[in-house]
Amino acid sequence: MDTVETVLGPVGLAELGPTLMHEHVFVLDQEALQNYGHAWGASYWDEDVGVADAVAKLRRLRGSGIRTIVDPTAPGLGRYIPRIQRVNAEVDLNIIVASGVYAFLELPSFLAYRSDDALIELFVREIREGIDDTGVKAAFLKCAVEEHGIIADVPRILAVVAATAVETGVPVMVHTNAPAKTGLLALDALTKAGVDPKRIVIAHMGDSNDLEYIRAVADTGASIGCDRFNIEHFNPDANRIETLTALLAEGYADRVHLGHDAACFFDFMFENPYFADEHADYLHISTKILPALLEAGVTQAQIDQMLIENPQRFFSR
């Protein structure tokens, strides 16, 4: 197919342009808001203020030359499509959204007590018909294999995600833990279930500087997510740039996805000292990382491949 579904409808792959492949708009758990919203005084969320803030930030991003973002906010992270629609109505930006589920160990009860066939049916519906009654179709699937590995409900999640991917032809993004090298576990499970590794991106590979591990993932044909620039907690940018430059020199440019894993609002960072030093910035790659890569000898052709060609190929069918 030569189009991909976005919040505003199908878009030609050639129209995606420069694309950030892992960016959230909101990470906002409605249940948490209902129960803890006023725990620190005034509510930490105001819908009109939050939407206006997102519109302003995404307009700046669009003004920088980025034309598309891929938002992997699956259920489990607070996905709420009507809020994204409200933002996108005010911003000339392609936003690609996900089906699937984000869970490290357990499915939420709403899904856990349903059959595998029922879960596959839900995910397929989101891809072919739309998410709930929004009319917005998901263009990829999201799941996770964290440091715990493939235990508890994770085998079941991977199985239903793989079955959905095989039936619909959409690609899969997997949140992984770089120190635990769970990207290899995820790849093994998904490919054994019939998913072509070329249709898989292993997210957060940029948290690792272990070239042997990164090569092992990339050599399967899977894409590698260098998608947490500006998150120093997991890996300083200087190390990320050095590792990425080495990978590009070895010929892996056709398998790299770039992103920040940023958001306009993260609810779990509010009043949380653990994240006091985190300042999400959608412009960081454009203003800081790309100039640093060029200075390190990366070519503009390689940058275009990562930002333009790789996203188009990932969403082609």
Disulfide bonds with the S-S distance in Angstrom:
none
